[in-house]
Amino acid sequence: MTPTVVERPADDQSPSDAPPAGTPVGHDGARVDVAEARAPHLHGARALLAVLVPAALALALAALALVLPDLQALAWALAALAALVTLVLLGSLRTVQPGQTRVVQFFGRYTGTVREPGLVMVVPLSTTVNVSVRVRNFETGRLKVNDATGSPVEVAAIVVWQVADTAQSTFAVEDYAEFVEMQSESALRHVVTTHPYDDRAGGTSLRGSTDVVADELAHEVAARVTVAGVEIVEVRITHLAYAAEIAQAMLQRQQASAIVAAREEIVSGAVGMVELALARLQELDVVELDEERKAAMVSNLLVVLCGDGRATPVVNTGTLYG
């Protein structure tokens, strides 16, 4: 498989040939079009045997040259040729560790990738590049981004990824590791701008919908790095906070929201208790209350149940109207 550069002059592109909406910019320009293939190679004992055979032949010819003086010149020439072949084959031996691969090039031509671990022999006179397919992870820097409501927030994420196509990662981009880091930060910025930090209405938010945001981040990053032959395993937000300049104001807002929510809960419970008290008094026929007395009782109970301070009882020795 040979990496090819596909070029299309911009002048030949008419408005009708323009890419549809959503098509990444640059896909109609120059790019490296290559996919991973299996490289021809010998593995294990066969690779070692391929080196030992010409080496043994060279030794045998050298010994023959010493025994037969008449064929000495020819024997030494053949021995030298066999030794040269041995050296070339010896230079073609490579070791591949588990989780590593060898991208093979023969005079600049991509011939394939070796994924089998162990001792291998590739095409003679070829060069190899070691590409790791182990799972990697990194954490983006803390980025300051405006969320969907325009509030500045600080956000960082951890990205778990691995190389899926060694040919694309080697030939399609200059540095695939740096490419993944830059595209991950770009995707993180884009996703943060589409969601609010917090949504009191119950919608999707950065703080409250972590699984939804993580899934969206993973798909966004994967779409950006697929050209580099990289597969995204997981993306998770590791740091999320309001920017320093508005952190205090947003903290007061959250505290106010919490106080209002607590008050709503207290009032709801107090109304239920008052309703239960009136119903029990009426059911047991403890006292007969007219509407004015009920209103006074409800007012007193709500003050006691909803007040912040401790209630101070007042004993009335007279009548309710006295």
C-alpha positions in Angstrom: 0.0 0.0 0.0 1.5 3.3 -1.1 0.6 6.7 0.5 -0.8 8.8 -2.2 -1.5 12.5 -2.3 -4.8 13.4 -3.7 -4.9 17.0 -5.1 -7.8 18.9 -6.6 -7.2 22.4 -7.9 -9.4 25.0 -6.3 -10.1 26.7 -9.6 -11.8 23.6 -11.0 -14.4 23.6 -8.3 -17.7 25.1 -9.4 -20.4 26.2 -6.9 -22.4 23.1 -7.7 -19.4 20.9 -6.7 -19.1 22.6 -3.3 -19.1 20.2 -0.4 -22.4 19.9 1.5 -22.9 21.5 4.8 -21.1 19.7 7.6 -18.3 18.4 5.4 -15.0 19.2 7.1 -13.0 21.9 5.3 -10.0 20.7 3.5 -11.2 17.2 2.5 -11.3 18.4 -1.1 -7.8 19.6 -1.0 -4.5 17.7 -0.7 -4.4 14.8 1.7 -2.6 11.6 2.3 -4.9 8.7 1.4 -3.5 5.5 3.1 -4.9 2.6 5.1 -3.1 0.0 7.2 -2.1 -3.3 5.5 -0.3 -6.4 6.7 3.4 -6.3 5.9 5.1 -9.4 4.4 7.4 -10.8 7.0 8.8 -14.0 8.6 8.1 -14.6 12.2 10.0 -16.4 15.0 12.0 -19.5 14.1 11.5 -19.0 10.4 13.1 -15.5 10.6 16.1 -16.9 12.5 16.4 -19.8 10.1 16.5 -17.4 7.1 19.6 -15.8 8.6 21.4 -19.0 9.7 21.1 -20.7 6.3 23.3 -18.2 4.4 25.6 -17.8 7.4 26.2 -21.6 7.5 26.6 -21.6 3.7 29.3 -18.9 4.0 31.2 -20.8 6.6 30.9 -24.0 4.5 32.3 -22.2 1.4 35.1 -20.7 3.4 36.1 -24.1 4.6 35.8 -25.5 1.1 38.2 -22.8 -0.1 40.8 -24.0 2.4 40.4 -27.6 1.4 40.3 -27.2 -2.4 43.0 -24.8 -3.6 41.8 -25.2 -7.2 38.4 -23.8 -6.4 39.7 -21.3 -3.8 38.9 -18.1 -5.8 35.3 -19.3 -6.7 34.7 -20.5 -3.2 35.9 -17.3 -1.5 33.7 -15.3 -3.9 30.7 -17.4 -3.1 31.5 -17.2 0.6 31.7 -13.4 0.4 28.4 -13.3 -1.4 26.8 -15.5 1.2 28.2 -13.4 4.0 26.8 -10.3 2.4 23.4 -11.9 2.1 23.7 -12.9 5.8 24.5 -9.3 6.8 21.5 -7.9 4.7 19.1 -10.4 6.2 20.5 -9.8 9.7 19.8 -6.1 9.2 16.2 -7.0 8.4 15.5 -8.6 11.8 13.3 -6.6 14.2 11.8 -7.2 17.6 8.2 -6.2 18.2 7.1 -5.9 21.8 3.5 -6.5 22.9 1.4 -3.4 22.3 3.9 -2.1 19.7 3.9 -2.3 15.9 6.4 -1.8 13.1 5.4 0.3 10.1 7.6 -0.9 7.2 8.8 1.3 4.3 10.7 0.0 1.3 12.6 3.0 -0.3 9.8 5.4 0.8 7.0 3.0 -0.2 4.6 1.8 2.5 4.6 -2.0 2.4 2.6 -2.7 5.5 2.5 -3.0 9.3 3.8 -5.8 11.5 1.6 -6.4 14.6 2.8 -9.8 15.7 5.1 -9.5 18.8 8.4 -11.3 18.8 11.3 -11.7 16.4 10.4 -10.9 12.8 12.2 -10.4 9.5 10.9 -7.7 7.2 11.6 -7.0 3.6 15.4 -6.6 3.2 16.8 -3.0 2.9 13.5 -1.6 4.3 13.1 0.9 7.2 10.7 0.6 10.0 9.0 3.0 12.4 7.9 1.9 15.9 4.2 2.9 16.6 2.6 2.1 19.9 -1.0 0.8 19.9 -1.3 0.9 23.7 -4.0 2.8 25.4 -2.8 6.3 26.3 -4.4 9.2 28.2 -3.7 12.8 28.9 -5.4 15.8 30.6 -6.0 19.0 28.7 -5.0 22.3 30.2 -7.5 24.3 32.1 -9.3 26.3 29.4 -11.4 29.4 30.0 -14.5 29.2 27.8 -17.8 30.9 27.7 -20.7 28.5 28.2 -24.0 28.7 26.3 -25.2 31.6 28.6 -22.0 33.5 28.0 -20.6 32.9 31.5 -16.9 32.3 31.6 -16.0 28.9 33.0 -12.8 27.0 33.6 -12.8 23.4 32.2 -10.4 20.6 31.7 -10.9 17.0 30.5 -9.0 13.7 30.4 -8.9 11.9 27.0 -8.2 8.2 26.7 -7.2 7.1 23.2 -5.1 4.7 21.2 -3.8 4.3 17.6 -6.2 2.2 15.5 -4.6 2.6 12.0 -0.8 2.8 12.2 -0.5 3.9 8.5 -2.7 6.9 8.9 -1.1 7.9 12.2 2.3 7.8 10.6 1.6 9.3 7.2 -1.6 11.3 7.4 -0.5 13.8 10.1 2.9 15.2 11.1 2.7 14.3 14.8 -0.4 12.3 15.8 0.1 12.7 19.5 0.2 16.5 19.3 -2.6 16.4 16.8 -4.9 14.5 19.3 -4.1 17.0 22.0 -4.8 20.0 19.9 -8.0 18.6 18.5 -9.2 17.5 21.9 -8.9 21.0 23.3 -10.7 22.4 20.3 -13.6 19.8 20.7 -13.8 20.6 24.4 -14.1 24.3 23.7 -16.9 23.7 21.2 -18.9 21.3 23.4 -18.7 23.7 26.4 -20.1 26.6 24.3 -23.2 24.5 23.5 -24.3 23.8 27.2 -24.9 26.1 30.2 -22.9 25.5 33.3 -26.0 24.9 35.3 -29.7 24.7 34.2 -32.3 25.2 36.9 -35.0 24.3 34.5 -33.8 20.7 34.4 -32.2 20.7 30.9 -28.8 19.5 29.9 -26.0 21.2 31.7 -22.2 20.8 32.1 -22.6 20.2 35.9 -25.7 18.2 36.0 -25.5 16.0 32.8 -21.9 14.6 33.1 -22.7 11.4 31.2 -24.4 13.2 28.3 -21.6 15.7 28.0 -18.9 13.0 28.2 -20.6 11.1 25.4 -20.9 14.2 23.3 -17.3 15.0 23.9 -16.1 11.5 23.0 -18.0 11.7 19.6 -16.8 15.2 18.9 -13.1 14.3 19.6 -13.4 11.1 17.6 -14.8 12.9 14.6 -11.8 15.3 14.6 -9.0 12.7 15.0 -10.2 10.0 12.7 -8.0 11.4 9.9 -5.0 10.4 12.1 -6.1 6.8 12.5 -6.8 7.4 16.2 -9.6 5.8 18.3 -11.1 7.6 21.3 -11.9 5.3 24.2 -13.3 7.8 26.7 -13.4 11.6 27.4 -14.4 12.9 30.9 -14.4 16.4 32.4 -12.1 16.5 35.3 -12.3 20.2 36.3 -15.3 22.5 36.0 -15.7 25.8 37.8 -16.8 29.4 37.1 -14.0 31.7 36.2 -12.4 33.7 39.1 -14.0 37.0 38.0 -17.5 35.7 38.4 -17.1 32.9 40.9 -18.2 35.0 43.9 -21.3 36.3 42.2 -22.3 32.8 41.0 -21.7 31.4 44.5 -24.1 33.9 45.9 -26.6 33.0 43.2 -26.3 29.3 44.0 -26.7 30.1 47.7 -29.8 32.1 47.0 -31.2 29.3 44.9 -30.5 26.8 47.7 -32.2 29.1 50.2 -35.3 29.5 48.0 -35.5 25.8 47.5 -35.2 25.1 51.2 -37.9 27.7 52.0 -40.2 26.1 49.5 -39.7 22.7 51.2 -40.3 24.2 54.6 -43.5 26.0 53.6 -44.8 22.9 51.9 -44.2 20.9 55.0 -45.7 23.6 57.3 -48.9 23.9 55.3 -49.3 20.1 55.5 -48.8 20.2 59.2 -51.3 23.0 59.7 -53.8 21.2 57.5 -53.3 18.0 59.6 -53.7 19.9 62.9 -57.0 21.5 61.8 -58.3 18.2 60.5 -57.5 16.4 63.8 -59.0 19.2 65.9 -62.2 19.0 63.9 -62.2 15.2 63.9 -61.7 14.9 67.7 -64.1 17.8 68.4 -61.6 19.4 70.7 -62.6 23.0 70.0 -64.9 24.7 67.6 -63.2 27.3 65.6 -64.8 29.8 63.3 -63.1 31.2 60.2 -61.4 34.1 62.1 -60.0 31.7 64.8 -58.8 29.3 62.1 -57.0 32.2 60.4 -55.3 33.2 63.6 -54.3 29.6 64.4 -52.9 29.1 60.8 -51.0 32.3 61.1 -49.5 31.4 64.4 -48.5 27.9 63.3 -46.9 29.1 60.1 -44.9 31.7 62.0 -43.7 28.9 64.4 -42.9 26.4 61.7 -41.4 28.7 59.1 -39.5 31.0 61.4 -35.7 30.9 61.6 -35.6 31.7 65.4 -37.0 29.8 68.3 -40.7 30.7 68.9 -41.6 32.4 72.3 -45.0 31.3 73.4 -47.5 33.8 74.8 -50.1 32.5 77.3 -53.5 34.0 76.8 -55.5 33.8 80.0 -58.5 35.6 78.6 -60.6 35.0 75.6 -59.5 35.0 72.0 -61.3 38.3 71.5 -60.4 39.9 74.8 
